[in-house]
Amino acid sequence: SSGASGERAIEDAASACRFHIDAGAEVRLIASGQSVDYGRGLIQLDRLSAVPPRPASAPPLALTLAPGLAFRLDAEGAEVRSAAPGARPWRWRLSLARWGRPGAWRHVPPGRTVRDGPGAALLRRGIVERWQPREAGLEHIIEVSTPPARHGPLIVEFESFGLEPRQDGAGVRLHSDRGGPVLAYAGLHVEDAAGRVLRASLAAAGGRLRIEVPAPGRYP
């Protein structure tokens, strides 16, 4: 098969084995006497197990935050808004725009939302976002499970909607259309699978937040 049905067959086969096949990869799958042609290359599978039907899209998840704040997570990203009675309303949305390395950006499909202890997580192939309520606010945890193609820095970029991101030292302040800051996105900390702390930077430009890790260590 080809087109959407071919891509679906590749995703189902990949989920039934330990190999990881990126969206857009050109491969051929051969298993149980049947083949799925998808361009160049060959992957031989010894066994193809039955894959359960795909679940329907998960509903948005809400978290309980400090008084005056509301949070929800859906398949496209996270949203924080003001909920204090009488306060000027504002709404901020953060959505993953791209990640990988320059010249080899990874595809960003809609994710799947799940409960994650007291928080919530957004699952995508190769990258997971976790949002956990803390005393100081929300912790945004980004887990990159597989190294992207090519060499160079690891970059994760988010699109910011509703509030304007402005650089504030090593962090970012998010300003409403009235000019004042209402949120801070700061405190970047990056470590690899070996627990080594890695040098990294957080920058705001062109309505986006950009996290850059010049020398990624061991994944995830």
trRosetta pair geometry for C-beta under 8 A, 3 or more apart (Angstrom, degrees):
i j d omega theta_ij theta_ji phi_ij phi_ji
1 5 4.3 -74 158 107 140 114
1 6 4.7 -167 104 -69 81 76
1 9 6.2 123 55 -11 121 142
1 36 6.5 -29 41 -135 81 88
2 5 7.2 44 62 61 26 90
2 6 4.5 -1 -127 -28 24 139
2 37 7.2 -29 -77 83 90 91
2 38 7.5 157 -118 -101 69 67
3 6 5.8 109 46 16 37 102
3 7 7.2 -72 134 -3 33 97
4 7 5.7 -55 -148 37 34 110
4 8 6.2 34 154 -21 66 106
5 8 5.6 -52 -147 36 33 113
5 9 6.4 36 153 -22 65 103
6 9 5.7 -52 -148 33 32 111
6 10 6.5 32 153 -18 64 104
6 36 6.0 149 -145 -176 79 105
6 37 7.5 -55 -133 76 130 56
6 38 5.4 155 166 -90 122 102
7 10 5.7 -55 -151 35 33 112
7 11 6.4 33 152 -18 66 105
7 23 7.4 36 -156 -141 116 81
7 38 7.8 117 -79 -124 52 134
8 11 5.8 -52 -147 36 33 110
8 12 6.3 31 155 -18 65 107
9 12 5.8 -55 -147 38 31 110
9 13 6.3 29 155 -17 65 107
9 29 7.2 -159 133 51 102 140
9 36 4.7 -172 115 -113 136 151
10 13 5.8 -56 -146 38 30 109
10 14 6.2 31 155 -21 65 108
10 21 5.8 -113 167 113 104 150
10 25 7.7 -175 173 66 146 98
10 27 6.9 122 -132 63 125 110
10 29 6.3 173 -110 -20 71 135
10 36 6.3 -162 -66 118 75 146
10 38 6.0 16 -68 -38 133 166
11 14 5.7 -55 -146 36 29 112
11 15 6.4 26 157 -18 64 107
11 21 7.6 -138 -94 77 43 113
12 15 5.9 -57 -149 36 30 108
12 16 6.6 24 153 -18 63 110
12 51 4.6 -168 -165 48 94 163
13 16 5.8 -64 -152 37 33 110
13 17 6.8 -3 161 8 67 109
13 21 7.7 27 85 10 94 147
13 29 5.0 57 123 -154 173 160
13 31 6.7 165 -135 12 121 146
13 36 7.1 -153 -20 22 147 144
13 45 6.7 -120 -174 -49 113 161
13 48 6.1 -45 -129 -130 87 116
13 51 8.0 -105 -70 -35 29 141
14 17 6.7 -80 -149 50 30 87
14 19 6.2 -97 -136 91 75 82
14 20 6.6 70 -170 -138 116 29
14 21 4.1 -121 -93 25 135 107
15 51 5.9 85 85 -128 113 129
16 48 5.7 63 110 -159 147 64
16 49 4.7 -172 -163 53 112 83
16 50 7.7 162 -117 70 132 12
16 51 5.1 -96 -65 -69 110 103
17 45 5.9 -123 -60 -131 155 114
17 47 8.0 147 -91 75 105 67
17 48 7.5 -58 -46 -109 109 60
17 49 8.0 150 -62 16 66 95
19 43 6.7 161 136 -163 170 138
19 45 8.0 -115 15 -94 133 95
20 125 7.4 153 -161 -173 103 107
20 126 7.5 113 179 -75 136 87
20 146 6.1 -155 103 -71 165 160
21 25 5.2 -127 -173 48 83 144
21 27 6.3 -90 -137 16 125 151
21 43 7.6 -91 -86 -23 121 168
22 25 4.8 110 62 -41 77 111
22 106 7.2 -107 -150 -136 124 93
22 107 7.3 137 175 22 93 108
22 125 7.4 161 -121 126 57 132
22 126 7.4 28 -108 -48 92 139
23 107 4.3 -72 73 52 129 150
23 109 6.8 132 -51 -33 161 120
23 125 7.3 135 -24 61 98 144
24 107 6.1 146 -10 -35 121 136
25 38 7.8 57 101 123 68 127
25 41 7.9 -57 162 54 93 157
26 38 6.1 -161 -150 128 50 81
26 39 3.2 -71 -158 99 104 140
26 40 5.0 40 129 44 124 74
26 41 5.8 125 109 13 76 117
27 38 5.5 14 64 76 54 112
27 39 7.0 28 5 67 23 91
27 40 7.9 -29 -90 90 29 45
27 41 4.6 -59 -114 93 57 122
27 42 7.2 142 -165 -93 74 11
27 43 5.2 10 -176 -6 126 113
28 35 6.3 4 176 -174 99 109
28 36 6.8 176 -157 83 55 57
28 37 5.5 -10 -119 -120 100 50
28 38 6.1 176 -86 36 50 71
28 39 7.5 -152 -53 65 80 46
28 40 8.0 -87 -22 156 99 13
28 41 6.2 172 8 89 78 63
28 42 5.1 -24 58 -107 104 60
28 43 6.9 172 73 25 50 70
29 35 6.6 164 87 -154 55 58
29 36 4.5 11 52 45 101 104
29 38 7.4 30 -1 12 86 116
29 43 5.7 -19 -100 70 62 103
29 45 6.4 15 -163 -8 89 122
30 34 7.7 -179 -149 91 51 37
30 35 4.7 -14 -102 -103 75 93
30 42 7.2 -1 -3 -161 116 92
30 43 7.6 173 20 83 75 55
30 44 5.9 -24 61 -117 106 62
30 45 6.8 178 77 28 53 81
31 34 6.6 -22 73 61 61 76
31 35 7.9 131 20 -93 53 48
31 45 4.1 -18 -84 72 115 119
31 47 7.2 79 -155 -176 111 11
31 48 3.9 89 149 -32 145 125
32 47 7.8 63 -56 -145 94 45
32 48 5.3 -91 -12 37 117 115
45 48 5.5 65 123 -63 140 88
55 58 7.2 38 118 -60 122 80
55 112 7.8 84 70 -139 115 131
57 75 6.1 -47 -159 -56 111 144
57 110 7.6 -13 -127 129 116 139
57 112 7.8 -142 -142 -115 55 74
58 61 7.7 -8 142 -39 115 99
58 75 7.1 141 55 -70 82 94
58 112 5.4 93 3 -165 125 72
58 113 4.4 -150 99 54 131 83
58 114 6.9 -90 -130 -67 170 56
59 113 7.5 -86 80 67 36 131
60 72 4.9 22 166 178 124 112
60 73 6.4 162 -159 77 74 40
60 74 4.1 -38 -98 -82 95 91
60 113 6.7 72 -128 22 32 172
61 72 6.7 157 80 -156 40 62
61 73 4.8 -14 58 56 93 96
61 74 7.8 173 18 -74 63 47
61 113 5.0 -168 -8 162 113 131
61 114 7.9 -11 -45 93 151 7
61 115 6.7 176 -134 -79 145 66
61 120 4.3 161 100 -120 141 144
62 70 7.2 -33 -152 -174 108 88
62 71 6.5 134 -157 86 59 62
62 72 5.0 -28 -94 -97 72 79
62 73 8.0 -176 -77 16 28 70
63 71 4.4 -20 51 78 98 122
63 72 7.8 -172 12 -82 73 33
63 73 7.6 47 -18 -10 105 105
63 118 7.7 81 -143 150 106 72
63 119 6.3 0 -107 -133 138 54
63 120 6.0 -126 -57 -8 111 111
63 131 6.8 -131 -22 115 155 115
63 133 5.7 -180 166 -49 127 114
63 138 7.9 106 90 -109 150 113
64 133 7.0 -21 79 -67 62 164
65 69 4.2 -61 99 92 134 111
65 70 6.9 -166 32 -96 116 18
65 71 5.4 97 -31 -9 126 115
65 80 7.9 39 -21 -135 169 101
65 133 5.9 -158 -103 -119 66 117
65 137 7.6 16 -156 -155 115 53
65 138 7.0 -41 -113 -61 123 99
66 69 5.4 49 63 25 77 118
66 137 7.3 -56 -4 -107 124 55
67 84 7.0 78 144 -97 80 89
68 82 6.5 -30 172 -156 79 72
68 83 5.8 163 -169 65 25 72
68 84 3.5 7 -126 -63 93 103
68 87 6.7 62 -148 -4 106 157
69 80 6.3 -17 -167 -167 104 99
69 81 7.5 146 -156 76 57 38
69 82 6.9 -49 -102 -116 53 38
69 83 6.0 149 -110 23 2 103
69 84 8.0 8 -43 -38 48 88
70 80 7.2 154 80 -155 49 50
70 81 5.2 -20 61 62 99 87
70 82 7.7 16 17 103 90 9
70 83 4.2 95 -27 -46 104 135
71 78 7.0 -15 -165 -171 94 101
71 79 7.0 158 -152 85 49 56
71 80 5.3 -13 -100 -101 79 74
71 131 7.1 -163 170 146 139 144
71 138 6.8 135 -100 -84 152 141
72 78 7.4 164 88 -154 45 57
72 79 5.1 -7 59 58 87 102
73 77 7.5 -101 -144 141 67 27
73 78 5.1 -22 -103 -103 80 77
73 79 7.7 -175 -80 21 37 70
73 113 5.4 150 115 -126 101 125
73 120 4.5 178 33 112 147 141
73 121 8.0 117 142 53 160 7
73 122 5.9 -135 177 -58 119 105
73 131 6.1 -175 -70 26 136 139
74 77 7.0 2 61 50 75 40
74 79 7.6 16 7 -1 100 110
74 113 6.4 -70 -136 -43 25 141
75 110 3.9 24 153 -177 115 109
75 111 5.5 -180 -157 58 61 56
75 112 6.9 6 -115 -86 89 31
75 113 6.5 -102 -72 -24 56 98
75 122 7.4 143 -135 -143 30 106
76 95 5.3 -20 153 -124 86 123
76 110 5.9 -46 -73 -119 65 88
76 111 7.8 168 -72 23 18 84
77 93 6.1 92 99 177 124 88
77 94 5.5 -152 174 94 124 50
77 95 3.3 -111 -39 -96 152 68
77 96 6.4 -180 -92 1 103 66
77 122 7.2 5 -110 -98 31 172
77 158 7.7 123 -134 -152 133 103
77 159 8.0 -106 -68 60 166 89
78 93 7.1 170 91 -151 47 56
78 94 5.1 -6 60 57 93 95
78 95 7.8 -176 27 -73 56 53
78 122 7.5 -124 -52 -26 88 138
78 129 7.5 -128 -31 136 116 140
78 131 5.9 124 -106 -65 144 150
78 140 7.7 -133 21 -111 162 112
79 91 6.6 -6 -171 -174 105 95
79 92 6.9 161 -153 86 56 49
79 93 4.7 -17 -101 -101 85 80
79 94 7.8 -179 -79 20 40 66
80 91 7.6 165 89 -156 45 50
80 92 5.0 -8 61 61 89 100
80 138 7.3 -135 -85 -2 135 150
80 183 6.9 99 95 -93 142 153
81 89 7.2 1 -178 -167 103 86
81 90 6.7 -171 -148 96 66 51
81 91 4.2 -10 -105 -109 104 76
81 92 7.1 179 -79 22 54 62
82 87 5.3 -120 170 103 132 126
82 88 7.2 44 78 89 169 50
82 89 5.4 -165 64 -136 116 46
82 90 5.1 72 -10 41 117 74
82 91 7.5 -101 14 -65 75 54
82 182 7.4 -68 -64 -177 114 140
84 87 3.8 53 79 -4 108 134
88 176 7.4 91 115 170 124 169
88 178 7.1 -5 147 -6 160 149
90 162 6.7 124 176 161 78 107
90 163 6.5 60 172 -75 121 103
90 176 4.8 -90 -105 -107 138 117
90 182 5.6 102 67 61 161 175
91 162 4.5 -100 94 -149 70 150
91 163 8.0 -158 90 -32 36 90
92 160 7.1 -27 -163 -164 93 88
92 161 7.2 144 -160 80 45 58
92 162 4.7 -155 -99 83 39 122
92 163 4.3 -22 -99 6 106 120
92 174 5.9 32 -113 163 146 151
92 182 7.8 -173 -39 85 127 117
92 183 6.2 -69 -9 16 164 151
93 160 7.5 145 79 -160 57 41
93 161 4.1 -13 59 61 104 109
93 162 5.5 101 8 -1 81 122
94 140 7.9 -40 102 -117 157 150
94 158 5.1 8 -172 170 92 135
94 159 7.4 158 -153 76 44 51
94 160 6.1 -10 -102 -104 73 65
94 161 7.7 -159 -66 24 32 78
94 209 7.3 -13 -138 23 111 132
95 158 6.4 148 73 -161 32 80
95 159 4.9 -18 64 55 91 100
95 161 7.2 25 5 -4 107 115
96 99 6.7 -34 -171 -27 112 112
96 108 5.2 -161 113 -147 104 137
96 124 7.5 -117 62 6 158 156
96 127 7.4 148 -143 111 159 140
96 129 7.0 -151 -48 -44 123 136
96 156 7.3 -54 -136 -172 98 92
96 157 7.6 104 -161 85 57 52
96 158 5.8 -51 -98 -104 41 76
96 159 7.8 15 97 13 6 82
97 108 6.8 178 159 16 14 166
97 157 4.7 -55 61 109 109 97
97 158 6.0 147 -2 -135 92 18
97 159 4.4 107 -65 -35 114 93
97 208 6.3 -55 11 -126 154 122
98 105 4.5 -20 -173 -162 123 127
98 106 7.0 148 -166 54 69 62
98 108 6.1 -120 -94 -24 44 127
98 155 7.9 14 108 109 90 102
98 157 5.2 10 56 52 77 113
99 105 7.1 118 63 -155 25 76
99 106 5.3 -25 76 43 76 113
99 108 7.1 103 12 -76 89 109
99 127 5.9 77 66 -66 159 161
99 144 7.3 -152 160 -105 139 117
99 148 7.3 -161 130 -62 78 141
99 154 7.8 13 -177 -180 90 81
99 155 6.5 -167 -144 98 54 59
99 156 4.4 6 -114 -112 108 68
99 157 6.7 -170 -76 22 60 67
100 104 5.2 -131 156 106 128 73
100 105 4.6 166 46 -129 131 35
100 106 4.2 152 -56 -15 118 85
100 148 3.9 160 -142 -147 76 159
100 149 7.1 3 -165 38 116 74
100 154 7.6 -89 -174 -144 15 64
100 155 6.8 -18 69 57 39 84
101 104 4.9 17 65 56 89 103
101 105 7.7 -143 57 -73 36 46
101 148 5.1 176 -7 98 92 126
101 149 6.9 -128 39 79 116 56
101 150 4.8 -144 85 78 140 111
101 151 7.2 157 -169 94 163 15
101 152 4.5 122 -159 69 121 110
101 153 6.8 147 -124 72 86 47
101 154 6.7 -58 -75 -101 82 42
101 155 6.6 120 -106 16 36 96
102 105 7.9 6 -122 -54 25 84
102 150 8.0 -99 69 104 55 148
102 152 6.1 -73 33 124 91 161
102 153 7.9 45 -7 53 97 86
102 155 7.1 58 -45 10 72 143
103 150 6.2 83 85 -53 107 174
104 148 5.9 148 114 155 113 109
104 149 4.2 -127 -175 76 148 101
104 150 4.4 169 -4 6 146 123
106 126 6.2 -118 -167 92 156 154
106 127 7.5 135 94 -13 151 126
106 148 5.9 -113 -46 -115 112 117
108 124 7.0 -6 -147 -163 63 161
109 124 6.5 160 61 -139 78 109
109 125 7.6 39 36 18 114 102
111 122 4.2 81 98 173 150 89
111 123 5.4 156 -174 68 104 40
111 124 4.3 -78 -99 -59 102 88
111 129 7.6 -169 4 28 177 103
112 122 7.3 147 67 -158 34 52
112 123 4.7 -27 60 59 89 102
112 124 7.8 154 15 -70 71 50
113 120 6.2 -4 -166 179 98 114
113 121 7.2 154 -151 82 51 47
113 122 5.7 -23 -94 -100 68 68
113 123 7.7 -175 -78 13 19 81
114 120 7.1 160 83 -159 39 68
114 121 5.2 -18 62 61 87 96
114 123 6.3 28 4 -16 114 118
115 119 7.9 142 -167 90 55 41
115 120 6.2 -54 -116 -107 40 68
115 121 7.8 27 117 18 9 85
116 119 4.7 -32 79 83 98 87
116 120 5.6 128 21 -135 97 11
116 121 4.0 90 -47 -25 137 104
116 130 5.5 -122 127 -138 167 102
116 131 7.9 122 53 50 130 56
116 132 7.2 -89 104 -80 113 87
117 132 7.2 13 76 -119 117 105
118 132 6.7 75 78 -150 91 79
118 133 5.9 -85 129 39 115 103
119 130 6.1 76 113 177 139 86
119 131 5.2 -170 -172 94 116 56
119 132 3.8 -82 -54 -99 148 56
119 133 6.2 -178 -86 -1 86 69
120 130 7.6 174 93 -151 38 56
120 131 5.4 -4 60 56 80 101
121 128 6.0 -2 -174 -179 114 105
121 129 6.6 161 -157 87 62 52
121 130 4.6 -22 -103 -102 91 74
121 131 7.4 -178 -84 18 41 68
122 128 7.1 162 80 -160 54 57
122 129 4.4 1 52 58 103 103
122 130 7.9 -159 23 -72 65 35
122 131 8.0 45 -8 -9 96 102
123 128 5.5 -11 -113 -116 60 93
124 127 5.3 -5 74 68 105 80
124 128 6.9 -178 36 -84 65 46
124 129 7.9 34 10 -1 103 89
126 144 6.9 -1 159 -155 76 67
126 145 5.7 -142 -150 50 37 95
126 146 5.1 -73 -129 39 88 104
126 148 7.9 78 -179 -79 138 79
127 142 6.9 -11 -169 -171 100 88
127 143 6.9 160 -155 84 51 56
127 144 5.4 -13 -104 -106 85 63
127 145 7.0 -148 -73 8 35 84
127 156 7.6 154 -143 -117 144 119
128 142 7.5 160 83 -155 51 43
128 143 4.5 -5 56 56 98 106
128 145 7.2 60 -5 -34 100 108
129 140 6.9 -24 -164 -167 97 86
129 141 7.2 143 -163 79 46 56
129 142 5.7 -13 -105 -102 70 71
129 143 7.9 -164 -74 22 26 73
130 139 7.9 -3 109 106 90 89
130 140 7.6 149 80 -161 53 38
130 141 4.0 -13 61 61 103 108
130 142 7.8 -158 25 -67 72 29
130 143 7.1 41 -6 -9 108 107
131 138 5.7 -13 -167 -173 94 116
131 139 7.2 156 -154 78 43 53
131 140 5.9 -9 -103 -104 74 63
131 141 7.6 -161 -69 22 28 77
132 138 7.1 142 71 -161 40 63
132 139 4.6 -16 61 57 94 104
132 141 6.7 31 0 -8 109 116
133 137 8.0 -112 -149 145 58 27
133 138 6.2 -42 -103 -104 48 67
133 139 7.9 -144 -61 16 2 81
134 137 6.2 5 65 59 91 41
134 138 6.8 146 22 -114 87 14
134 139 5.1 70 -21 -26 127 103
140 185 7.7 -3 16 -146 140 99
142 156 6.0 107 165 165 158 172
142 211 7.3 152 47 54 157 161
143 220 5.7 29 179 165 95 123
144 147 7.9 72 141 -91 115 38
144 154 6.7 -180 66 -172 176 142
144 156 7.4 -135 -65 -67 122 125
144 216 7.9 -65 83 -138 142 140
144 219 6.4 -80 109 -132 87 108
144 220 6.2 180 89 -153 47 77
145 219 6.4 91 170 169 27 112
145 220 4.2 -26 -119 -100 51 120
146 219 6.1 102 -120 147 20 156
146 220 7.5 -26 -42 -90 39 84
147 154 7.8 -100 -139 -88 71 117
147 216 6.8 159 -117 102 99 144
147 219 5.2 -144 -47 -27 80 144
148 154 6.8 138 20 -120 114 84
153 212 5.2 19 155 -172 141 94
153 213 6.0 162 -167 78 86 46
153 214 4.7 -47 -101 -114 108 39
153 215 7.6 -48 -106 -43 71 36
153 216 7.6 124 -155 -24 45 91
154 212 7.3 154 82 -156 52 46
154 213 4.3 -5 57 56 101 106
154 216 4.5 65 -17 -55 128 128
155 210 6.5 -18 -163 -167 101 94
155 211 7.1 153 -155 83 49 56
155 212 5.2 -8 -104 -105 81 76
155 213 7.7 -159 -70 25 40 68
156 210 7.6 155 81 -155 47 47
156 211 4.6 -6 58 58 96 107
157 208 5.4 4 -172 175 102 130
157 209 7.0 159 -154 82 53 50
157 210 5.0 -9 -105 -105 85 76
157 211 7.6 -161 -73 26 41 66
158 208 6.3 156 79 -161 46 76
158 209 4.5 -6 56 56 102 99
158 210 7.9 -157 25 -70 66 39
159 207 6.8 13 -154 131 71 96
159 208 5.8 -43 -101 -104 47 84
160 163 6.5 -73 168 73 112 73
160 164 7.5 111 116 -132 129 22
160 165 4.8 119 22 -24 171 115
160 174 7.1 -147 -165 -121 136 110
160 204 7.8 -4 -1 -139 151 101
160 207 5.6 -148 57 178 89 65
160 208 6.4 174 4 -106 90 26
160 209 6.0 88 -46 -21 114 95
161 207 8.0 46 -78 -178 49 112
163 174 3.9 49 134 171 135 104
163 175 6.1 151 -172 63 86 32
163 176 6.0 -46 -117 -84 87 48
163 182 6.6 -117 -120 49 137 111
163 183 6.5 55 141 33 173 113
164 174 6.9 150 68 -158 38 57
164 175 4.7 -29 61 61 95 94
164 176 7.9 -144 17 -44 87 2
164 177 7.8 108 -16 -83 110 51
164 207 7.3 -69 -132 -106 67 71
165 172 4.9 -8 -163 -179 101 129
165 173 7.6 144 -152 77 51 39
165 174 5.7 -27 -92 -99 61 74
165 175 8.0 174 -82 16 13 79
165 185 7.2 -35 -124 34 111 130
165 204 3.8 -146 133 -142 109 129
165 207 7.0 121 30 -143 100 30
165 208 7.4 -86 46 81 142 14
165 209 5.7 -151 -130 -69 169 88
166 172 6.7 143 68 -160 35 74
166 173 5.3 -25 65 66 91 88
166 174 7.7 163 18 -92 74 25
166 175 5.9 28 -1 -10 120 118
166 181 7.7 -105 46 -89 115 104
166 204 5.9 -156 -119 95 7 150
167 172 6.2 -50 -106 -106 38 71
167 203 6.5 -16 -95 -148 114 62
167 204 4.9 -163 -60 41 68 102
168 171 5.3 -29 76 82 92 80
168 172 6.1 128 22 -129 91 17
168 173 4.4 69 -29 -17 142 100
168 181 7.9 36 -61 -101 150 152
168 184 7.3 -78 63 -132 147 98
168 186 7.3 -65 79 -79 108 126
169 186 7.9 39 76 -129 103 128
170 186 6.9 95 95 -149 78 97
170 188 6.9 -124 152 28 104 108
170 201 7.6 -115 -149 -140 82 68
170 202 6.6 78 165 46 66 100
171 184 6.1 30 144 -178 137 98
171 185 6.4 175 -175 90 94 50
171 186 2.6 -8 -124 -107 143 104
171 187 6.8 28 -94 -15 124 50
171 188 7.4 178 -96 -13 74 92
171 202 6.4 13 -118 85 40 135
172 184 7.2 151 85 -161 52 56
172 185 4.5 -11 66 63 104 98
172 186 6.6 -174 31 -67 55 76
172 202 6.3 -109 -23 140 104 115
172 203 7.9 104 -72 -178 113 14
172 204 4.5 118 -122 -47 121 126
172 209 6.1 -101 -8 -114 170 108
173 181 4.1 -47 177 -121 118 134
173 183 7.5 152 -161 86 54 49
173 184 5.6 -30 -105 -104 65 73
173 185 7.9 -175 -84 23 18 71
174 181 6.4 102 65 -149 42 78
174 182 6.2 -60 95 58 89 76
174 183 4.2 -4 50 64 121 96
174 184 7.2 -156 11 -79 84 23
174 185 6.4 68 -34 -12 110 102
175 179 6.1 -26 -179 -170 123 24
175 180 6.4 167 -145 90 85 20
175 181 5.2 -56 -88 -87 72 55
175 182 7.1 117 -130 5 27 80
176 179 7.1 -28 74 26 72 26
176 180 6.0 0 36 60 101 71
176 181 8.0 157 0 -121 74 12
176 182 5.3 59 -37 -19 103 127
181 184 7.1 42 168 -68 128 76
185 202 7.5 -148 121 171 96 143
185 209 6.5 -49 110 -117 153 149
186 202 7.5 179 -120 78 50 155
188 200 5.9 -124 147 99 125 114
188 201 7.5 93 88 -158 162 14
188 202 4.6 -180 -46 -31 145 124
188 211 6.8 174 -133 -125 132 107
189 197 7.2 -59 -166 -137 84 102
190 197 7.0 105 80 -162 57 60
190 198 4.5 -62 108 63 107 99
190 199 7.8 -28 62 78 121 12
190 200 4.1 81 6 -15 141 147
190 211 7.8 146 -72 177 128 119
190 213 5.6 -160 170 -101 164 119
191 195 5.8 -5 170 -157 131 32
191 196 6.0 164 -154 79 83 36
191 197 5.1 -45 -92 -95 92 48
191 198 6.2 161 -106 2 31 86
191 217 7.9 -30 -180 39 47 135
192 195 7.3 -54 71 10 62 17
192 196 5.3 -1 37 53 101 90
192 198 6.0 81 -32 -40 93 123
192 216 6.9 122 -94 -179 116 66
192 217 3.2 -99 -37 74 163 116
192 218 4.6 112 155 49 124 67
192 219 7.1 -72 -155 -71 95 31
193 217 7.3 -150 27 108 70 101
193 218 4.1 -86 44 109 104 105
193 219 6.1 43 -26 126 122 13
193 220 5.7 95 -76 55 108 47
194 217 6.3 -97 30 146 108 135
194 218 5.0 86 -19 31 98 133
196 217 5.4 135 65 -81 123 172
196 218 7.9 97 26 21 112 95
198 213 5.6 31 128 -153 134 111
198 215 6.7 -153 -154 78 108 76
198 216 6.8 19 -148 -120 162 39
198 217 5.8 -145 -77 -12 123 107
199 213 7.4 134 87 -148 55 63
199 214 6.1 -17 91 34 107 109
199 215 6.9 45 48 35 100 97
200 211 6.4 7 175 -175 119 88
200 212 6.5 167 -157 85 71 47
200 213 4.6 -27 -102 -95 101 73
200 214 7.6 -165 -97 3 48 72
201 211 7.4 169 85 -149 47 47
201 212 5.1 -8 56 56 92 96
202 209 6.8 -11 -168 -172 92 95
202 210 7.3 153 -155 80 44 51
202 211 5.6 -13 -100 -99 73 73
203 209 7.5 156 81 -156 42 49
203 210 4.8 -21 63 61 91 101
203 212 7.3 8 9 1 110 112
204 208 7.3 172 -149 86 52 43
204 209 5.8 -23 -98 -100 73 65
204 210 7.6 175 -83 17 24 81
205 208 6.3 -22 71 59 60 86
205 210 6.7 -19 33 3 98 125
213 216 5.1 75 115 -75 125 78
216 219 7.2 21 157 -63 123 88
